[in-house]
Amino acid sequence: MLDEIVLKVKEERIKRNISQLALAEILGHKSPNYVAKIETRKHDVSYNLSHLYKIACEFGIEVTDLIPHIKSPLK
């Protein structure tokens, strides 16, 4: 699930032509390395709910737009 959230944020970031540095600054970091670590999924770093809220506000979308829908199990 975290991979899907990261992928969705990255897609939205690229769609809006926002650099990793700009996104890092939105999240309160001074270097794009933080976002790069999240996007490569090679480190134990991920977006938290506060990050998703800040991203959603900046992108003009709902937080739920960044979270994959839960698939109902087949009965």
N, CA, C and O atoms as a printed pandas DataFrame, in Angstrom:
     atom_number atom_name residue_name chain_id  residue_number  x_coord  y_coord  z_coord
0              1         N          MET        A               1    0.808   -1.185    0.000
1              2        CA          MET        A               1    0.000    0.000    0.000
2              3         C          MET        A               1    0.860    1.261    0.000
3              4         O          MET        A               1    0.535    2.213   -0.710
4              5         N          LEU        A               2    1.941    1.298    0.770
5              6        CA          LEU        A               2    2.810    2.473    0.780
6              7         C          LEU        A               2    3.401    2.740   -0.589
7              8         O          LEU        A               2    3.538    3.895   -0.995
8              9         N          ASP        A               3    3.754    1.675   -1.311
9             10        CA          ASP        A               3    4.295    1.848   -2.658
10            11         C          ASP        A               3    3.279    2.529   -3.564
11            12         O          ASP        A               3    3.646    3.372   -4.384
12            13         N          GLU        A               4    2.016    2.173   -3.425
13            14        CA          GLU        A               4    0.963    2.769   -4.246
14            15         C          GLU        A               4    0.773    4.248   -3.913
15            16         O          GLU        A               4    0.539    5.058   -4.811
16            17         N          ILE        A               5    0.871    4.602   -2.650
17            18        CA          ILE        A               5    0.757    6.001   -2.244
18            19         C          ILE        A               5    1.925    6.800   -2.809
19            20         O          ILE        A               5    1.733    7.888   -3.351
20            21         N          VAL        A               6    3.129    6.262   -2.683
21            22        CA          VAL        A               6    4.318    6.931   -3.210
22            23         C          VAL        A               6    4.184    7.134   -4.708
23            24         O          VAL        A               6    4.494    8.210   -5.220
24            25         N          LEU        A               7    3.731    6.123   -5.407
25            26        CA          LEU        A               7    3.562    6.211   -6.859
26            27         C          LEU        A               7    2.535    7.274   -7.221
27            28         O          LEU        A               7    2.750    8.038   -8.162
28            29         N          LYS        A               8    1.434    7.340   -6.499
29            30        CA          LYS        A               8    0.393    8.332   -6.770
30            31         C          LYS        A               8    0.914    9.741   -6.526
31            32         O          LYS        A               8    0.656   10.639   -7.327
32            33         N          VAL        A               9    1.640    9.949   -5.436
33            34        CA          VAL        A               9    2.204   11.277   -5.156
34            35         C          VAL        A               9    3.191   11.660   -6.254
35            36         O          VAL        A               9    3.198   12.800   -6.717
36            37         N          LYS        A              10    4.021   10.711   -6.670
37            38        CA          LYS        A              10    4.991   10.991   -7.727
38            39         C          LYS        A              10    4.284   11.347   -9.035
39            40         O          LYS        A              10    4.685   12.285   -9.724
40            41         N          GLU        A              11    3.239   10.601   -9.375
41            42        CA          GLU        A              11    2.478   10.899  -10.594
42            43         C          GLU        A              11    1.883   12.300  -10.535
43            44         O          GLU        A              11    1.958   13.054  -11.505
44            45         N          GLU        A              12    1.297   12.644   -9.403
45            46        CA          GLU        A              12    0.702   13.972   -9.242
46            47         C          GLU        A              12    1.775   15.062   -9.283
47            48         O          GLU        A              12    1.552   16.132   -9.850
48            49         N          ARG        A              13    2.930   14.793   -8.689
49            50        CA          ARG        A              13    4.039   15.756   -8.684
50            51         C          ARG        A              13    4.516   16.023  -10.099
51            52         O          ARG        A              13    4.710   17.174  -10.489
52            53         N          ILE        A              14    4.705   14.956  -10.871
53            54        CA          ILE        A              14    5.193   15.089  -12.244
54            55         C          ILE        A              14    4.138   15.770  -13.118
55            56         O          ILE        A              14    4.470   16.613  -13.952
56            57         N          LYS        A              15    2.876   15.405  -12.927
57            58        CA          LYS        A              15    1.782   15.999  -13.704
58            59         C          LYS        A              15    1.752   17.512  -13.525
59            60         O          LYS        A              15    1.401   18.247  -14.448
60            61         N          ARG        A              16    2.119   17.971  -12.339
61            62        CA          ARG        A              16    2.099   19.405  -12.032
62            63         C          ARG        A              16    3.454   20.073  -12.265
63            64         O          ARG        A              16    3.633   21.255  -11.973
64            65         N          ASN        A              17    4.401   19.300  -12.794
65            66        CA          ASN        A              17    5.747   19.812  -13.075
66            67         C          ASN        A              17    6.408   20.381  -11.819
67            68         O          ASN        A              17    7.028   21.444  -11.851
68            69         N          ILE        A              18    6.261   19.649  -10.715
69            70        CA          ILE        A              18    6.861   20.041   -9.438
70            71         C          ILE        A              18    8.093   19.167   -9.208
71            72         O          ILE        A              18    8.009   17.940   -9.266
72            73         N          SER        A              19    9.212   19.792   -8.952
73            74        CA          SER        A              19   10.460   19.053   -8.740
74            75         C          SER        A              19   10.470   18.386   -7.374
75            76         O          SER        A              19    9.660   18.703   -6.503
76            77         N          GLN        A              20   11.400   17.462   -7.204
77            78        CA          GLN        A              20   11.577   16.835   -5.894
78            79         C          GLN        A              20   11.960   17.885   -4.863
79            80         O          GLN        A              20   11.530   17.813   -3.712
80            81         N          LEU        A              21   12.767   18.860   -5.268
81            82        CA          LEU        A              21   13.164   19.925   -4.349
82            83         C          LEU        A              21   11.949   20.735   -3.912
83            84         O          LEU        A              21   11.793   21.026   -2.726
84            85         N          ALA        A              22   11.085   21.099   -4.860
85            86        CA          ALA        A              22    9.899   21.888   -4.517
86            87         C          ALA        A              22    8.984   21.102   -3.575
87            88         O          ALA        A              22    8.437   21.665   -2.627
88            89         N          LEU        A              23    8.820   19.808   -3.836
89            90        CA          LEU        A              23    7.988   18.993   -2.952
90            91         C          LEU        A              23    8.627   18.878   -1.572
91            92         O          LEU        A              23    7.936   18.946   -0.556
92            93         N          ALA        A              24    9.943   18.704   -1.537
93            94        CA          ALA        A              24   10.640   18.648   -0.251
94            95         C          ALA        A              24   10.407   19.928    0.544
95            96         O          ALA        A              24   10.185   19.884    1.754
96            97         N          GLU        A              25   10.459   21.064   -0.138
97            98        CA          GLU        A              25   10.238   22.340    0.539
98            99         C          GLU        A              25    8.805   22.451    1.062
99           100         O          GLU        A              25    8.583   22.998    2.142
100          101         N          ILE        A              26    7.833   21.939    0.306
101          102        CA          ILE        A              26    6.445   21.917    0.767
102          103         C          ILE        A              26    6.343   21.136    2.076
103          104         O          ILE        A              26    5.571   21.487    2.968
104          105         N          LEU        A              27    7.141   20.068    2.172
105          106        CA          LEU        A              27    7.120   19.210    3.353
106          107         C          LEU        A              27    8.019   19.717    4.472
107          108         O          LEU        A              27    8.084   19.106    5.539
108          109         N          GLY        A              28    8.716   20.834    4.241
109          110        CA          GLY        A              28    9.543   21.431    5.285
110          111         C          GLY        A              28   10.990   20.978    5.279
111          112         O          GLY        A              28   11.690   21.132    6.280
112          113         N          HIS        A              29   11.451   20.417    4.162
113          114        CA          HIS        A              29   12.839   19.978    4.045
114          115         C          HIS        A              29   13.575   20.897    3.076
115          116         O          HIS        A              29   12.959   21.516    2.208
116          117         N          LYS        A              30   14.887   20.983    3.228
117          118        CA          LYS        A              30   15.673   21.886    2.394
118          119         C          LYS        A              30   16.353   21.192    1.227
119          120         O          LYS        A              30   16.949   21.850    0.375
120          121         N          SER        A              31   16.269   19.874    1.180
121          122        CA          SER        A              31   16.965   19.105    0.156
122          123         C          SER        A              31   15.999   18.142   -0.532
123          124         O          SER        A              31   15.085   17.623    0.110
124          125         N          PRO        A              32   16.189   17.898   -1.833
125          126        CA          PRO        A              32   15.338   16.933   -2.530
126          127         C          PRO        A              32   15.632   15.490   -2.135
127          128         O          PRO        A              32   14.899   14.581   -2.525
128          129         N          ASN        A              33   16.689   15.272   -1.370
129          130        CA          ASN        A              33   17.073   13.905   -0.990
130          131         C          ASN        A              33   15.968   13.183   -0.232
131          132         O          ASN        A              33   15.809   11.971   -0.377
132          133         N          TYR        A              34   15.207   13.910    0.568
133          134        CA          TYR        A              34   14.136   13.284    1.348
134          135         C          TYR        A              34   13.093   12.674    0.417
135          136         O          TYR        A              34   12.698   11.522    0.592
136          137         N          VAL        A              35   12.653   13.441   -0.560
137          138        CA          VAL        A              35   11.661   12.948   -1.516
138          139         C          VAL        A              35   12.264   11.839   -2.372
139          140         O          VAL        A              35   11.592   10.850   -2.666
140          141         N          ALA        A              36   13.515   11.993   -2.771
141          142        CA          ALA        A              36   14.171   10.961   -3.577
142          143         C          ALA        A              36   14.225    9.639   -2.819
143          144         O          ALA        A              36   14.001    8.580   -3.406
144          145         N          LYS        A              37   14.519    9.688   -1.529
145          146        CA          LYS        A              37   14.558    8.467   -0.717
146          147         C          LYS        A              37   13.188    7.808   -0.662
147          148         O          LYS        A              37   13.081    6.583   -0.722
148          149         N          ILE        A              38   12.150    8.612   -0.548
149          150        CA          ILE        A              38   10.794    8.055   -0.520
150          151         C          ILE        A              38   10.454    7.430   -1.871
151          152         O          ILE        A              38    9.947    6.310   -1.931
152          153         N          GLU        A              39   10.733    8.154   -2.950
153          154        CA          GLU        A              39   10.340    7.687   -4.277
154          155         C          GLU        A              39   11.106    6.449   -4.731
155          156         O          GLU        A              39   10.578    5.652   -5.507
156          157         N          THR        A              40   12.326    6.274   -4.269
157          158        CA          THR        A              40   13.081    5.082   -4.669
158          159         C          THR        A              40   12.725    3.878   -3.818
159          160         O          THR        A              40   13.013    2.744   -4.201
160          161         N          ARG        A              41   12.100    4.108   -2.661
161          162        CA          ARG        A              41   11.657    3.044   -1.756
162          163         C          ARG        A              41   12.819    2.157   -1.286
163          164         O          ARG        A              41   12.605    1.012   -0.889
164          165         N          LYS        A              42   14.044    2.686   -1.333
165          166        CA          LYS        A              42   15.208    1.914   -0.902
166          167         C          LYS        A              42   15.520    2.125    0.578
167          168         O          LYS        A              42   16.327    1.400    1.159
168          169         N          HIS        A              43   14.891    3.095    1.164
169          170        CA          HIS        A              43   15.140    3.411    2.571
170          171         C          HIS        A              43   13.821    3.274    3.327
171          172         O          HIS        A              43   12.752    3.249    2.718
172          173         N          ASP        A              44   13.896    3.188    4.602
173          174        CA          ASP        A              44   12.685    3.042    5.411
174          175         C          ASP        A              44   12.094    4.424    5.700
175          176         O          ASP        A              44   11.963    4.835    6.853
176          177         N          VAL        A              45   11.741    5.128    4.617
177          178        CA          VAL        A              45   11.178    6.461    4.726
178          179         C          VAL        A              45    9.883    6.479    3.920
179          180         O          VAL        A              45    9.818    5.917    2.827
180          181         N          SER        A              46    8.865    7.118    4.460
181          182        CA          SER        A              46    7.609    7.209    3.720
182          183         C          SER        A              46    6.882    8.497    4.096
183          184         O          SER        A              46    7.249    9.184    5.050
184          185         N          TYR        A              47    5.855    8.800    3.331
185          186        CA          TYR        A              47    5.030    9.959    3.652
186          187         C          TYR        A              47    4.160    9.623    4.859
187          188         O          TYR        A              47    3.678    8.498    4.988
188          189         N          ASN        A              48    3.961   10.595    5.736
189          190        CA          ASN        A              48    3.026   10.399    6.838
190          191         C          ASN        A              48    1.752   11.193    6.529
191          192         O          ASN        A              48    1.671   11.864    5.500
192          193         N          LEU        A              49    0.782   11.115    7.401
193          194        CA          LEU        A              49   -0.496   11.768    7.147
194          195         C          LEU        A              49   -0.343   13.283    7.028
195          196         O          LEU        A              49   -1.020   13.914    6.215
196          197         N          SER        A              50    0.525   13.856    7.817
197          198        CA          SER        A              50    0.778   15.296    7.729
198          199         C          SER        A              50    1.346   15.660    6.358
199          200         O          SER        A              50    0.960   16.670    5.769
200          201         N          HIS        A              51    2.259   14.839    5.858
201          202        CA          HIS        A              51    2.816   15.066    4.521
202          203         C          HIS        A              51    1.714   15.025    3.469
203          204         O          HIS        A              51    1.627   15.904    2.612
204          205         N          LEU        A              52    0.870   13.988    3.544
205          206        CA          LEU        A              52   -0.190   13.834    2.556
206          207         C          LEU        A              52   -1.149   15.017    2.594
207          208         O          LEU        A              52   -1.640   15.451    1.552
208          209         N          TYR        A              53   -1.418   15.540    3.784
209          210        CA          TYR        A              53   -2.283   16.709    3.913
210          211         C          TYR        A              53   -1.643   17.926    3.242
211          212         O          TYR        A              53   -2.307   18.642    2.493
212          213         N          LYS        A              54   -0.370   18.158    3.504
213          214        CA          LYS        A              54    0.332   19.291    2.900
214          215         C          LYS        A              54    0.375   19.160    1.379
215          216         O          LYS        A              54    0.164   20.137    0.659
216          217         N          ILE        A              55    0.648   17.950    0.898
217          218        CA          ILE        A              55    0.705   17.710   -0.544
218          219         C          ILE        A              55   -0.668   17.955   -1.171
219          220         O          ILE        A              55   -0.774   18.630   -2.195
220          221         N          ALA        A              56   -1.708   17.410   -0.562
221          222        CA          ALA        A              56   -3.055   17.577   -1.096
222          223         C          ALA        A              56   -3.444   19.058   -1.150
223          224         O          ALA        A              56   -4.015   19.509   -2.142
224          225         N          CYS        A              57   -3.144   19.800   -0.112
225          226        CA          CYS        A              57   -3.449   21.236   -0.092
226          227         C          CYS        A              57   -2.704   21.960   -1.208
227          228         O          CYS        A              57   -3.286   22.775   -1.924
228          229         N          GLU        A              58   -1.438   21.665   -1.351
229          230        CA          GLU        A              58   -0.615   22.322   -2.366
230          231         C          GLU        A              58   -1.079   21.962   -3.776
231          232         O          GLU        A              58   -1.067   22.809   -4.669
232          233         N          PHE        A              59   -1.487   20.714   -3.978
233          234        CA          PHE        A              59   -1.903   20.250   -5.302
234          235         C          PHE        A              59   -3.377   20.557   -5.587
235          236         O          PHE        A              59   -3.834   20.385   -6.717
236          237         N          GLY        A              60   -4.119   21.008   -4.578
237          238        CA          GLY        A              60   -5.526   21.317   -4.769
238          239         C          GLY        A              60   -6.400   20.085   -4.948
239          240         O          GLY        A              60   -7.362   20.093   -5.718
240          241         N          ILE        A              61   -6.050   19.019   -4.221
241          242        CA          ILE        A              61   -6.804   17.771   -4.293
242          243         C          ILE        A              61   -7.139   17.311   -2.875
243          244         O          ILE        A              61   -6.705   17.920   -1.898
244          245         N          GLU        A              62   -7.903   16.247   -2.773
245          246        CA          GLU        A              62   -8.237   15.663   -1.477
246          247         C          GLU        A              62   -7.157   14.661   -1.073
247          248         O          GLU        A              62   -6.546   14.030   -1.936
248          249         N          VAL        A              63   -6.921   14.511    0.213
249          250        CA          VAL        A              63   -5.960   13.518    0.705
250          251         C          VAL        A              63   -6.335   12.129    0.184
251          252         O          VAL        A              63   -5.468   11.326   -0.159
252          253         N          THR        A              64   -7.622   11.866    0.131
253          254        CA          THR        A              64   -8.081   10.543   -0.329
254          255         C          THR        A              64   -7.713   10.270   -1.781
255          256         O          THR        A              64   -7.684    9.112   -2.199
256          257         N          ASP        A              65   -7.431   11.318   -2.560
257          258        CA          ASP        A              65   -6.992   11.120   -3.941
258          259         C          ASP        A              65   -5.601   10.498   -4.002
259          260         O          ASP        A              65   -5.205    9.958   -5.035
260          261         N          LEU        A              66   -4.861   10.573   -2.904
261          262        CA          LEU        A              66   -3.496   10.047   -2.854
262          263         C          LEU        A              66   -3.427    8.636   -2.263
263          264         O          LEU        A              66   -2.369    8.007   -2.251
264          265         N          ILE        A              67   -4.558    8.155   -1.780
265          266        CA          ILE        A              67   -4.600    6.853   -1.117
266          267         C          ILE        A              67   -5.390    5.881   -1.990
267          268         O          ILE        A              67   -6.501    6.198   -2.415
268          269         N          PRO        A              68   -4.834    4.707   -2.260
269          270        CA          PRO        A              68   -5.556    3.749   -3.100
270          271         C          PRO        A              68   -6.842    3.275   -2.436
271          272         O          PRO        A              68   -6.930    3.179   -1.212
272          273         N          HIS        A              69   -7.818    2.987   -3.255
273          274        CA          HIS        A              69   -9.093    2.478   -2.748
274          275         C          HIS        A              69   -8.917    1.058   -2.232
275          276         O          HIS        A              69   -8.154    0.269   -2.789
276          277         N          ILE        A              70   -9.624    0.751   -1.180
277          278        CA          ILE        A              70   -9.589   -0.594   -0.615
278          279         C          ILE        A              70  -10.461   -1.489   -1.488
279          280         O          ILE        A              70  -11.621   -1.179   -1.759
280          281         N          LYS        A              71   -9.895   -2.573   -1.909
281          282        CA          LYS        A              71  -10.635   -3.515   -2.747
282          283         C          LYS        A              71  -11.391   -4.474   -1.846
283          284         O          LYS        A              71  -10.825   -5.074   -0.933
284          285         N          SER        A              72  -12.677   -4.609   -2.120
285          286        CA          SER        A              72  -13.495   -5.529   -1.335
286          287         C          SER        A              72  -13.139   -6.954   -1.663
287          288         O          SER        A              72  -12.967   -7.302   -2.832
288          289         N          PRO        A              73  -13.025   -7.793   -0.637
289          290        CA          PRO        A              73  -12.728   -9.209   -0.905
290          291         C          PRO        A              73  -13.918   -9.878   -1.590
291          292         O          PRO        A              73  -15.073   -9.540   -1.330
292          293         N          LEU        A              74  -13.622  -10.806   -2.446
293          294        CA          LEU        A              74  -14.685  -11.560   -3.101
294          295         C          LEU        A              74  -15.365  -12.469   -2.108
295          296         O          LEU        A              74  -14.705  -13.076   -1.264
296          297         N          LYS        A              75  -16.663  -12.570   -2.195
297          298        CA          LYS        A              75  -17.408  -13.396   -1.244
298          299         C          LYS        A              75  -17.752  -14.717   -1.874
299          300         O          LYS        A              75  -18.381  -15.560   -1.236
